[in-house]
Amino acid sequence: MNNHEKINYLEFPAKDLQKVRDFFTKTFGWSFTDYGPEYTAFSDAGIEGGFYQSNLNVSASNGSVLVVLFSNDLKATQKKIEHAGGRITVPVFEFPGGHRFHFTDPNNNEFAVWSDCYK
């Protein structure tokens, strides 16, 4: 459903589209649809979006928006990320309301995962 003047879609750069598809499918169960050799769209992620062919990457330290995912089991999600080739860049820390960590995908895009409890 499209909602007037609400965030509708996100796009990220990725040097290797196959690696990004493999990582997010294996780790989070996202689905992908390719639109030519330089673009792949994702769904089943809470919001739809895509990855476009680029040597750039996104990082909060470079002023980018930080996309934060939610997990019911932070430790299990962290293991899945590491097993699929992601890299933990900020270890689990506590903040008012929960715990979170930051990671990069195989293309060095930064994301975070949070949970309201730490198992």
C-alpha positions as CSV (number, residue, x, y, z in Angstrom):
1,M,0.0,0.0,0.0
2,N,1.3,3.4,-0.9
3,N,0.7,6.1,1.8
4,H,0.7,9.7,0.8
5,E,4.0,11.5,1.8
6,K,5.3,8.4,3.8
7,I,8.6,6.6,3.2
8,N,7.9,4.1,0.5
9,Y,11.2,2.7,-0.8
10,L,14.9,2.6,0.1
11,E,17.9,2.2,-2.3
12,F,21.4,1.2,-1.5
13,P,24.6,1.0,-3.5
14,A,26.3,-2.4,-4.0
15,K,29.5,-3.3,-5.8
16,D,28.5,-7.0,-6.1
17,L,24.7,-7.5,-6.5
18,Q,25.0,-11.3,-6.3
19,K,26.8,-11.1,-2.9
20,V,24.1,-8.7,-1.6
21,R,21.3,-11.0,-2.8
22,D,22.9,-14.0,-1.2
23,F,23.6,-12.3,2.1
24,F,20.2,-10.8,2.7
25,T,18.3,-13.9,1.4
26,K,20.4,-16.2,3.7
27,T,20.4,-14.0,6.7
28,F,17.0,-12.4,6.7
29,G,14.9,-14.2,4.2
30,W,14.5,-11.2,1.8
31,S,13.3,-11.9,-1.7
32,F,14.8,-10.3,-4.8
33,T,13.8,-9.4,-8.3
34,D,16.4,-8.4,-10.8
35,Y,15.8,-5.5,-13.2
36,G,18.7,-5.8,-15.5
37,P,22.3,-6.4,-14.6
38,E,22.7,-3.2,-12.5
39,Y,19.7,-3.3,-10.2
40,T,18.0,-5.7,-7.9
41,A,14.8,-4.9,-5.8
42,F,14.1,-6.5,-2.4
43,S,10.9,-7.3,-0.7
44,D,9.9,-9.2,2.6
45,A,12.1,-6.7,4.5
46,G,9.4,-4.6,6.2
47,I,9.8,-2.0,3.5
48,E,10.7,-2.5,-0.1
49,G,13.8,-1.2,-1.8
50,G,16.7,-2.0,-4.0
51,F,20.4,-2.2,-4.6
52,Y,22.0,-0.5,-7.6
53,Q,25.4,-1.2,-9.0
54,S,28.0,1.2,-7.5
55,N,31.4,1.2,-5.9
56,L,29.9,3.4,-3.1
57,N,28.5,2.3,0.3
58,V,26.5,3.8,3.0
59,S,27.7,4.4,6.6
60,A,26.4,6.5,9.4
61,S,29.9,7.8,10.0
62,N,29.7,9.3,6.5
63,G,26.4,11.0,7.2
64,S,24.1,8.3,5.8
65,V,20.8,7.3,7.3
66,L,21.3,4.2,9.5
67,V,18.8,1.4,8.7
68,V,17.9,-0.5,11.9
69,L,16.3,-3.9,11.9
70,F,14.5,-5.5,14.8
71,S,15.3,-9.0,16.2
72,N,13.6,-11.1,18.8
73,D,16.9,-12.8,19.5
74,L,19.9,-10.5,19.1
75,K,22.5,-13.2,19.6
76,A,21.0,-15.6,17.0
77,T,20.7,-12.7,14.5
78,Q,24.3,-11.7,15.0
79,K,25.5,-15.3,14.4
80,K,23.5,-15.5,11.2
81,I,25.0,-12.2,10.0
82,E,28.5,-13.4,10.7
83,H,27.9,-16.8,9.2
84,A,26.6,-15.2,5.9
85,G,29.7,-13.0,5.6
86,G,28.6,-9.9,7.4
87,R,31.0,-8.1,9.7
88,I,30.1,-6.7,13.2
89,T,31.4,-3.2,13.4
90,V,30.0,-2.1,16.7
91,P,29.5,-4.8,19.3
92,V,26.3,-5.1,21.3
93,F,25.6,-2.2,23.5
94,E,22.8,-1.1,25.8
95,F,20.7,2.0,25.2
96,P,17.4,3.1,26.8
97,G,14.9,0.6,25.5
98,G,17.1,-2.3,24.5
99,H,20.4,-3.5,23.0
100,R,21.8,-3.2,19.5
101,F,24.9,-3.8,17.3
102,H,26.0,-2.5,14.0
103,F,27.2,-4.6,11.0
104,T,28.2,-4.2,7.4
105,D,27.0,-6.4,4.6
106,P,29.5,-7.9,2.1
107,N,29.5,-4.6,0.2
108,N,30.4,-2.6,3.3
109,N,26.9,-1.0,3.7
110,E,26.2,-0.3,7.4
111,F,23.1,-1.5,9.2
112,A,22.1,-2.1,12.8
113,V,20.0,-4.6,14.6
114,W,18.2,-3.9,17.9
115,S,16.1,-5.9,20.4
116,D,14.1,-4.9,23.5
117,C,15.7,-7.8,25.4
118,Y,19.2,-9.4,25.2
119,K,19.2,-13.1,25.2
